[in-house]
Amino acid sequence: MLSGKDYIKKSLELNLFFGRIMKEHMIFMEAGLLIIDSTSVLGGDQLKVKGIFRG
């Protein structure tokens, strides 16, 4: 059984790990979108600016 401190540490590490994966996916998706999909590109930029996927 994990102590409260260990649980919090592992939870934060896991959250950061998946946040980095999401950020990488956003970068690849943004690179693959065409100019005609500019609203999708702008939406991804707004998510990055808001800091939802920091890492």
MOPAC internal coordinates of N, CA, C and O (Angstrom, degrees):
PM7 1SCF
backbone

  N    0.0000 0     0.00 0     0.00 0    0    0    0
  C    1.4593 1     0.00 0     0.00 0    1    0    0
  C    1.5247 1   108.28 1     0.00 0    2    1    0
  O    1.2310 1   120.72 1   -43.73 1    3    2    1
  N    1.3048 1   116.24 1   136.27 1    3    2    1
  C    1.4627 1   121.25 1   179.91 1    5    3    2
  C    1.5204 1   110.81 1   -83.82 1    6    5    3
  O    1.2310 1   121.69 1   -36.48 1    7    6    5
  N    1.3190 1   114.38 1   143.52 1    7    6    5
  C    1.4619 1   117.68 1   172.86 1    9    7    6
  C    1.5275 1   108.15 1   -74.13 1   10    9    7
  O    1.2310 1   120.39 1   -12.99 1   11   10    9
  N    1.3068 1   116.86 1   167.01 1   11   10    9
  C    1.4621 1   120.86 1  -179.64 1   13   11   10
  C    1.5147 1   112.39 1   -58.91 1   14   13   11
  O    1.2310 1   120.65 1   140.10 1   15   14   13
  N    1.3235 1   116.36 1   -39.90 1   15   14   13
  C    1.4639 1   121.40 1  -178.87 1   17   15   14
  C    1.5354 1   110.81 1   -66.94 1   18   17   15
  O    1.2310 1   120.74 1   135.89 1   19   18   17
  N    1.3349 1   116.20 1   -44.11 1   19   18   17
  C    1.4631 1   120.22 1   178.91 1   21   19   18
  C    1.5261 1   111.40 1   -65.50 1   22   21   19
  O    1.2310 1   120.64 1   140.46 1   23   22   21
  N    1.3221 1   116.37 1   -39.54 1   23   22   21
  C    1.4594 1   120.98 1   178.79 1   25   23   22
  C    1.5310 1   110.57 1   -61.07 1   26   25   23
  O    1.2310 1   120.50 1   134.61 1   27   26   25
  N    1.3152 1   116.64 1   -45.39 1   27   26   25
  C    1.4652 1   120.98 1  -179.92 1   29   27   26
  C    1.5186 1   110.39 1   -64.02 1   30   29   27
  O    1.2310 1   120.24 1   136.70 1   31   30   29
  N    1.3308 1   117.14 1   -43.30 1   31   30   29
  C    1.4635 1   121.14 1  -179.84 1   33   31   30
  C    1.5274 1   110.77 1   -61.53 1   34   33   31
  O    1.2310 1   120.11 1   131.92 1   35   34   33
  N    1.3251 1   117.40 1   -48.08 1   35   34   33
  C    1.4646 1   121.00 1   180.00 1   37   35   34
  C    1.5292 1   111.40 1   -65.40 1   38   37   35
  O    1.2310 1   120.34 1   143.19 1   39   38   37
  N    1.3106 1   116.95 1   -36.81 1   39   38   37
  C    1.4530 1   121.14 1   178.85 1   41   39   38
  C    1.5305 1   110.99 1   -64.38 1   42   41   39
  O    1.2310 1   120.40 1   136.06 1   43   42   41
  N    1.3223 1   116.84 1   -43.94 1   43   42   41
  C    1.4624 1   120.51 1   178.74 1   45   43   42
  C    1.5229 1   111.47 1   -66.52 1   46   45   43
  O    1.2310 1   120.28 1   139.21 1   47   46   45
  N    1.3307 1   117.07 1   -40.79 1   47   46   45
  C    1.4621 1   120.28 1   177.79 1   49   47   46
  C    1.5245 1   111.07 1   -61.54 1   50   49   47
  O    1.2310 1   120.39 1   137.08 1   51   50   49
  N    1.3124 1   116.86 1   -42.92 1   51   50   49
  C    1.4592 1   121.16 1   179.39 1   53   51   50
  C    1.5285 1   111.06 1   -65.61 1   54   53   51
  O    1.2310 1   120.52 1   139.08 1   55   54   53
  N    1.3166 1   116.62 1   -40.92 1   55   54   53
  C    1.4588 1   121.40 1   178.22 1   57   55   54
  C    1.5268 1   110.44 1   -62.00 1   58   57   55
  O    1.2310 1   119.93 1   135.35 1   59   58   57
  N    1.3270 1   117.73 1   -44.65 1   59   58   57
  C    1.4606 1   121.21 1   178.63 1   61   59   58
  C    1.5265 1   111.34 1   -64.39 1   62   61   59
  O    1.2310 1   120.50 1   140.34 1   63   62   61
  N    1.3224 1   116.64 1   -39.66 1   63   62   61
  C    1.4610 1   121.21 1   178.92 1   65   63   62
  C    1.5265 1   110.80 1   -58.88 1   66   65   63
  O    1.2310 1   120.35 1   128.39 1   67   66   65
  N    1.3302 1   116.94 1   -51.61 1   67   66   65
  C    1.4562 1   119.82 1  -178.90 1   69   67   66
  C    1.5287 1   111.61 1   -70.02 1   70   69   67
  O    1.2310 1   119.77 1   150.59 1   71   70   69
  N    1.3256 1   118.04 1   -29.41 1   71   70   69
  C    1.4598 1   120.77 1   174.55 1   73   71   70
  C    1.5165 1   111.56 1   -62.89 1   74   73   71
  O    1.2310 1   120.68 1   138.54 1   75   74   73
  N    1.3395 1   116.30 1   -41.46 1   75   74   73
  C    1.4677 1   120.23 1   177.55 1   77   75   74
  C    1.5267 1   111.06 1   -65.23 1   78   77   75
  O    1.2310 1   120.44 1   139.86 1   79   78   77
  N    1.3181 1   116.77 1   -40.14 1   79   78   77
  C    1.4671 1   119.72 1   178.27 1   81   79   78
  C    1.5269 1   110.28 1   -62.44 1   82   81   79
  O    1.2310 1   120.19 1   135.99 1   83   82   81
  N    1.3276 1   117.24 1   -44.01 1   83   82   81
  C    1.4655 1   120.44 1   179.17 1   85   83   82
  C    1.5253 1   110.96 1   -62.85 1   86   85   83
  O    1.2310 1   120.39 1   140.60 1   87   86   85
  N    1.3209 1   116.85 1   -39.40 1   87   86   85
  C    1.4635 1   120.64 1   179.02 1   89   87   86
  C    1.5286 1   110.14 1   -63.26 1   90   89   87
  O    1.2310 1   120.25 1   136.05 1   91   90   89
  N    1.3331 1   117.12 1   -43.95 1   91   90   89
  C    1.4619 1   120.23 1   177.93 1   93   91   90
  C    1.5257 1   110.85 1   -62.26 1   94   93   91
  O    1.2310 1   120.15 1   138.18 1   95   94   93
  N    1.3243 1   117.32 1   -41.82 1   95   94   93
  C    1.4594 1   120.21 1   178.44 1   97   95   94
  C    1.5287 1   110.52 1   -61.80 1   98   97   95
  O    1.2310 1   120.20 1   139.88 1   99   98   97
  N    1.3193 1   117.22 1   -40.12 1   99   98   97
  C    1.4683 1   120.38 1   179.11 1  101   99   98
  C    1.5203 1   110.78 1   -63.26 1  102  101   99
  O    1.2310 1   120.21 1   139.86 1  103  102  101
  N    1.3350 1   117.21 1   -40.14 1  103  102  101
  C    1.4659 1   120.85 1   179.63 1  105  103  102
  C    1.5247 1   110.09 1   -62.48 1  106  105  103
  O    1.2310 1   120.21 1   133.12 1  107  106  105
  N    1.3427 1   117.21 1   -46.88 1  107  106  105
  C    1.4593 1   120.44 1  -179.80 1  109  107  106
  C    1.5219 1   111.73 1   -66.10 1  110  109  107
  O    1.2310 1   120.15 1   140.32 1  111  110  109
  N    1.3206 1   117.32 1   -39.68 1  111  110  109
  C    1.4621 1   120.08 1   178.75 1  113  111  110
  C    1.5225 1   110.65 1   -65.46 1  114  113  111
  O    1.2310 1   120.53 1   138.02 1  115  114  113
  N    1.3200 1   116.60 1   -41.98 1  115  114  113
  C    1.4577 1   120.68 1  -179.55 1  117  115  114
  C    1.5260 1   110.47 1   -64.00 1  118  117  115
  O    1.2310 1   120.37 1   141.13 1  119  118  117
  N    1.3380 1   116.89 1   -38.87 1  119  118  117
  C    1.4636 1   120.74 1   179.94 1  121  119  118
  C    1.5285 1   111.32 1   -67.61 1  122  121  119
  O    1.2310 1   120.27 1   150.18 1  123  122  121
  N    1.3264 1   117.08 1   -29.82 1  123  122  121
  C    1.4511 1   120.82 1  -177.51 1  125  123  122
  C    1.5151 1   114.85 1   -87.90 1  126  125  123
  O    1.2310 1   119.79 1   170.72 1  127  126  125
  N    1.3199 1   118.00 1    -9.28 1  127  126  125
  C    1.4666 1   119.99 1  -178.26 1  129  127  126
  C    1.5218 1   110.87 1   -80.30 1  130  129  127
  O    1.2310 1   121.10 1   -37.70 1  131  130  129
  N    1.2995 1   115.50 1   142.30 1  131  130  129
  C    1.4542 1   121.01 1   177.66 1  133  131  130
  C    1.5261 1   110.16 1   -81.60 1  134  133  131
  O    1.2310 1   121.21 1   -15.77 1  135  134  133
  N    1.3089 1   115.28 1   164.23 1  135  134  133
  C    1.4659 1   120.43 1   179.18 1  137  135  134
  C    1.5298 1   111.07 1   -60.66 1  138  137  135
  O    1.2310 1   119.87 1   149.71 1  139  138  137
  N    1.3255 1   117.86 1   -30.29 1  139  138  137
  C    1.4699 1   119.32 1   179.92 1  141  139  138
  C    1.5271 1   111.35 1   -67.02 1  142  141  139
  O    1.2310 1   120.29 1   163.42 1  143  142  141
  N    1.3343 1   117.04 1   -16.58 1  143  142  141
  C    1.4593 1   121.93 1   176.59 1  145  143  142
  C    1.5291 1   110.75 1   -96.82 1  146  145  143
  O    1.2310 1   120.56 1  -144.35 1  147  146  145
  N    1.3223 1   116.53 1    35.65 1  147  146  145
  C    1.4639 1   120.19 1  -172.72 1  149  147  146
  C    1.5283 1   112.72 1   -61.69 1  150  149  147
  O    1.2310 1   119.64 1   150.97 1  151  150  149
  N    1.3155 1   118.29 1   -29.03 1  151  150  149
  C    1.4654 1   118.89 1   178.84 1  153  151  150
  C    1.5253 1   110.62 1   -66.44 1  154  153  151
  O    1.2310 1   120.33 1   144.24 1  155  154  153
  N    1.3294 1   116.98 1   -35.76 1  155  154  153
  C    1.4658 1   120.38 1   177.27 1  157  155  154
  C    1.5192 1   110.88 1   -68.03 1  158  157  155
  O    1.2310 1   120.57 1   139.95 1  159  158  157
  N    1.3409 1   116.52 1   -40.05 1  159  158  157
  C    1.4650 1   120.60 1   178.46 1  161  159  158
  C    1.5193 1   109.71 1   -63.53 1  162  161  159
  O    1.2310 1   120.49 1   135.68 1  163  162  161
  N    1.3265 1   116.68 1   -44.32 1  163  162  161
  C    1.4613 1   120.12 1   179.67 1  165  163  162
  C    1.5213 1   111.37 1   -64.67 1  166  165  163
  O    1.2310 1   120.30 1   143.32 1  167  166  165
  N    1.3157 1   117.03 1   -36.68 1  167  166  165
  C    1.4666 1   120.51 1   177.15 1  169  167  166
  C    1.5190 1   111.40 1   -62.54 1  170  169  167
  O    1.2310 1   120.29 1   138.34 1  171  170  169
  N    1.3282 1   117.05 1   -41.66 1  171  170  169
  C    1.4595 1   120.93 1   177.11 1  173  171  170
  C    1.5123 1   111.83 1   -65.11 1  174  173  171
  O    1.2310 1   120.57 1   140.61 1  175  174  173
  N    1.3330 1   116.52 1   -39.39 1  175  174  173
  C    1.4658 1   120.25 1   177.21 1  177  175  174
  C    1.5226 1   110.93 1   -62.58 1  178  177  175
  O    1.2310 1   120.36 1   139.75 1  179  178  177
  N    1.3213 1   116.92 1   -40.25 1  179  178  177
  C    1.4648 1   120.06 1   179.94 1  181  179  178
  C    1.5217 1   111.11 1   -64.47 1  182  181  179
  O    1.2310 1   119.85 1   141.75 1  183  182  181
  N    1.3312 1   117.88 1   -38.25 1  183  182  181
  C    1.4602 1   120.53 1   177.35 1  185  183  182
  C    1.5243 1   110.98 1   -63.92 1  186  185  183
  O    1.2310 1   120.69 1   140.80 1  187  186  185
  N    1.3385 1   116.28 1   -39.20 1  187  186  185
  C    1.4626 1   119.20 1   179.20 1  189  187  186
  C    1.5213 1   110.89 1   -67.69 1  190  189  187
  O    1.2310 1   120.53 1   139.97 1  191  190  189
  N    1.3373 1   116.59 1   -40.03 1  191  190  189
  C    1.4667 1   120.44 1  -179.75 1  193  191  190
  C    1.5214 1   110.77 1   -65.29 1  194  193  191
  O    1.2310 1   120.35 1   140.30 1  195  194  193
  N    1.3306 1   116.93 1   -39.70 1  195  194  193
  C    1.4639 1   120.58 1   179.47 1  197  195  194
  C    1.5188 1   111.67 1   -68.36 1  198  197  195
  O    1.2310 1   120.55 1   163.57 1  199  198  197
  N    1.3298 1   116.56 1   -16.43 1  199  198  197
  C    1.4561 1   119.76 1   177.92 1  201  199  198
  C    1.5058 1   114.14 1    80.58 1  202  201  199
  O    1.2310 1   120.50 1  -157.94 1  203  202  201
  N    1.3251 1   116.66 1    22.06 1  203  202  201
  C    1.4581 1   119.26 1  -179.41 1  205  203  202
  C    1.5230 1   110.36 1   -65.61 1  206  205  203
  O    1.2310 1   120.47 1   143.96 1  207  206  205
  N    1.3318 1   116.70 1   -36.04 1  207  206  205
  C    1.4597 1   120.57 1  -178.50 1  209  207  206
  C    1.5171 1   109.93 1  -115.45 1  210  209  207
  O    1.2310 1   120.56 1  -115.71 1  211  210  209
  N    1.2862 1   116.53 1    64.29 1  211  210  209
  C    1.4659 1   120.19 1   176.15 1  213  211  210
  C    1.5125 1   109.10 1   -79.28 1  214  213  211
  O    1.2310 1   121.48 1   -26.66 1  215  214  213
  N    1.2941 1   114.77 1   153.34 1  215  214  213
  C    1.4564 1   117.33 1   178.08 1  217  215  214
  C    1.4890 1   112.49 1   176.91 1  218  217  215
  O    1.2310 1   120.10 1   180.00 1  219  218  217

